[in-house]
Amino acid sequence: MSILPVRNELGFFEIRLESIGGLGANLAGKMLAESGVLGHGLNGSNFSSYGSEKKGSPVKSFIRFCDAEVAIRDHSPIEQPHVIGVFHEALYKTVDVVSGLTGDGIVLVNSTRDFDDVKKDLKLNYGTLAIVDALGIAVEEKTKVNTAMLGALFRICSFLNPETMRNVIRKTFEKKYPHLVEPNIRTFDRGYNEVQFKTYEVPDHAEGRSFTRPVPQLGYNTQAIGGVMISQANSILKDLSGSRQGFVPEFHQEKCINCAACDTVCPDYCFVWEEGEDKRGRKQTFLKGIDYQYCKGCLKCVEACPTDALNDLREVIGYAKEHSVKQYFPFVGGVR
């Protein structure tokens, strides 16, 4: 008898993970599929979709489960998942993370915010929303977000036995990183136990979200004259906030000695300076603040700062907008 709670018309139970590079969604998908196949005798498949294989770029991981007698001949990206796991809330800005969600689907979000606020941002009308502070758990346990998210996903997918994932964690880490086995098991258990749920009334015959396939912004009809790349790899117009993995540098101006060590190591022109005079009336350049639009949260500036003027801060929604100091770059012939 099948243990799968629901299936689509092809007999699959499908999960899609939405993340950014560096949070471990690719590995999480592999481990989740392995647990279902080796631990429960299901047929399963997993693959991921990502771009330049760098931290901060969008990543999707797809997991399919079906009964043992059903062959998996569909290896296309999952467009109508039963469960969606969102590893990073900054994805809301650029990715429709709940695109194609089934009418009775479940969305898991790595967040500390209120259910209704997250629901509003996701534009959900009904269904079940699950929230877990995966980043907080990972920081406390000195692990990564992905294991905490796996714990919450196992709570959602009640047909999966958590012990099978603990075995997969041991198998994954014990040879190369034995010291990470127990911390990751603790992280998994905390994700499983600390995830919270809220269900918004699902009407009878609820329809799922329509799936929209992203269309490239630049093509032969939409490319700027002369083939000028106005945004890709251009930190003047590009918003890099989606690259951050949960932390930003916090600036304390009263402790700053304006040594520019932070600006020297910053790869993205985040720091804003202004000319002024010191106490003796001599001209000097002073650090005014940080333009968080360009900050990808690498925290190299925090490491370089010789004082306590910069420290790492766990980012909350709205902090960057409230504390960002804008800068404007001069253009000469369209080039900075």
N, C-alpha and C positions, 0 to 999 in steps of 0.2 A: 504493500500500500504506500502511495506517495506521501512524502512528508512536506511537500511544497504547499504553501497556503493558497496561492493563486498562480495562474499561468495565462500567458497570452495565447493567441490563436495558433501559434506554432508549438506551444507546450513549454515555453520558457518563463522562468522567473528572472527578471532582469534588474540589475543595479548599475547606476552610473555615478561615478565620483567626479566632482568638479573641484579643481585645485590649481595651484601654481607650482612651478618647478621648485623643488627644495623641501617640500612638506611631506614627501614620501607617499603620494597617492598611487604611483605606479607600483611600488612594492606592496602597498596595502591591498591593491587589487589582486596581485599574484597570490598573496598569503590567504586572502579570503576565498579565492577559487580553489586553492590547494586544500584548504580545510573542508570545503564542501565535497570535493571529489574523494580525497583520501580518508576523510573522517566519517563521511555519511554515505558513500557509495553512489553519489549523484554523478551525472555527467555535467561537466562544466567547462567553460572557456573564459579566458581573460586576455585582453590586449589593451594597450593605451595609445592615446593620440596626443602628440605634443610637437612643438615647433622646433625651436633652435636648441633644445636640450640645455637650457640655462635656467638658473634660479630666477623666479619671477614671471616666466612665460606661462601662459595658460596650459593646463594639462587636463585631460579627461582619461579616466580608466573605466573600462566596461567589463562587467561580470555577468555571465549567463549561467543559470542552473536549469537542469531538466531531469526527468526521471531516467533511470539507467537504460531503459529500453528505447529511449528517444535519441536519435542521432542529431548532433549539432552540425547543421550544414549552412547556418547563417553566421557569417563572420563580419557583418557590417556594423557600423557604430550603432549604439542603442539609442533610439529616438523616442521610445515610449516606455520609460522605466517604471517599475513599481516602487523603487526606493532610490532617492538621490542623496548623496552625501556632499555637503559643501564645506570644504576645508578652510576657505578664506572668504570673508565677507566683502573684501574689496573687489571681488569678481563681479558683484552686482553692477558695477559701473560699465563693464565692457561685455559681459556674457549674460545671456538669459539662462541662468542656471537651472530653472525649473521648466524649461521648454520641453513639451511633450509628456509631462508627468500625468500618469493615469488618474482618473477621477477620485479613486480611493487611495492614492499614493501617499507615501510618507517622505518628508524632507528632513534630513538631519543637518544641523548647522553648527559649526564651531563658533560659539558666541557666548557672551555674558549678558546680552541685552534681554529685554522683556519680550515675551512671545508676540504680543500685538505689534511691537515695533518691527520685529523681523518679518512678521506676516505682511505688514504694510510694504516693506521694501521689496519683498518677493512677489507682491501682487497676487497673493494666494486668496482665493475665495472660500475654499473649504478644504478639508483633508486634515491630516495629522502632521503637526510640526514637532520635531524633537530638537532639543538644544543641549549641548554639552560644552563645558569650558575645557576643550581639548588642549588649548595652548597653556592654560594655567596648570593643568595636570602635568603636561610635558615639562614645563619649566621646573616644577617642584620635584619631579622624579628624574630630571636630567636626561630626558629621552626626546622623542619627536612626537609631533601631533598625530601622525598616522596610527600609532598603536592605540591611542586614546579613542580615536575615531572608530577603529576596528571594534573596540569594546562596546561602544554605543551601537554600532551596526549589528553586532551579535545580539544585543538586547532587542533591536527592532526585528531582526530575522530570527524569531524564536524557534524556528525549526532547526537551527544550527546549535550544536552543543559547545559551550564555551571551552570545555576541556580540549576539544580538537584544535582550537586556535592556540591554546597554551602549548600544545605539542608542536605546532608549526613554528611558534616563536622560538622554542628551544632548538628546533632543527635549523632555523634560519641563522641564529646568532651563536650557537655554542662552539662552533669550530673556530671562526675568525674573531668573534667578539664575545667570549664567554662572560665577561664582566657586565654585559648589557642584557643578559637573559632575565635575571630577576627584576631589574628596574622596568623592563618592557612588560613583563607579566604583571607587575604592580600597576603600570600605566593602563594596560588592557582591562584589568579588573576594576580600576577606578572609573574608566570610561563606561564600563558595563553598569556599574552601580550608581553613577552620578548623573547619567543622562535623564532629562525630564521631558515629559510629553504634554501636549495640549491638542485636543481634537476639536476642530471646528465643524459644525454640523454638515454632514454630507447628504445632499438631497438624493432622493431615489433617482436612479439612472443618471447619476452625475457624469458629466462629460469631462474628459481629461483636457489638459492644456494642449493647444495646438503646437506642433513642433515647427520651429523656424530654423532653417539651415542658414548659417552665416554666409553672407555674400562678400567677397573681397571688396574693399573700399576703392581700390584702384584697378581699372581695366582699360581696354582700348577706347571705351566711351567716356570714362571718368578720369583718366589720367590728366594731370596738369600739362599745359602746353610746354613742349620741350622735354617732357619726361622728368620734371623736377619732383624729387621726393620731399614733400613738405612736412611729413610727420614721422615716418619710419626711421628709427635710429637717430631721431632729432630731439634732443632734450629741451629745445626751446618751446616746442609745441606739444611734446608728448607728456602725458601724466604718468609718472612712474610709481604712483602710490600702490598700484596693484602688485608691485614687485615685493613689497615689504612683507616680512614673515611674522609680524606681530609686534615689532619694536621700532621705535624711532628715537633719535637723539633729542634729549631735552636740554634747552639752552638756558643757563643762568648768567645773565649779562653782568651782574655785580661781581662775579668771580672771574670774569674773562680778562686776560692780560693782552689780548689782541696780537698774539704771536703768529697767527695764521697757520699753525700746525694742522688744524682741522681742514683748512682750505687746500693745503698742500696734498693731503691724502684723498680728498673727496673726488670721486670720478665723475660727478654729475653737476658741478657748479651750483651746489645747494646753498652756499653761504653768501649772504648779502652784506656788502660793506658800504660805508659812507665816509666821506672826508670830514674832518673836524680838526679841532685844536686841543692839545693836551693842556695841563695846568700851567705850563710855562708859555703858552701861546704858540707853540710850534705845530706845524701841520702834521697830522697823523691820520691814518685810516683806521676806523673803528668797526668792529663786527656788530652789525645791527640785528641779525637774526638768521633764521633758516627759511628758505622757500621749500616747503615740503612737497610741492608739486614734482620736484625733480629728485626727491630723496627716495632711494630704494631700500633704505634700512640696513645698509651693510655695516653700519656702526664703526667704520674705520676711524671716524673722527673722534669717537669716544675713547678708543684705544690710544690715539695720538695726543689727546689733550693733556698737557702737563699739570693742569689744575682740575678742580671739580666743576668747571664751567659747563661741561657736557657730560651727561650720563644717559644710560639707556632707560627708556620708559616704555611700558606696555601701552600700545596705542589703543585708544577707544574711538569709536565713530565720532567725528566732529572735531577731534583735537587738532588735527593738521590744519583744517580750515580756519579754526579760531586763532591759532598761534603762528600761522604762516606769514612770513614777511615777503612780499612780492618784489621781484626784480624784473627789470626790463633791459633787454640786450639791444644794442644798436645794430642796425643792419646796413651793410654796404653792398649794394648791387644784389640784394637778396641773400647774402651770405654773412654769417656772423664772423 
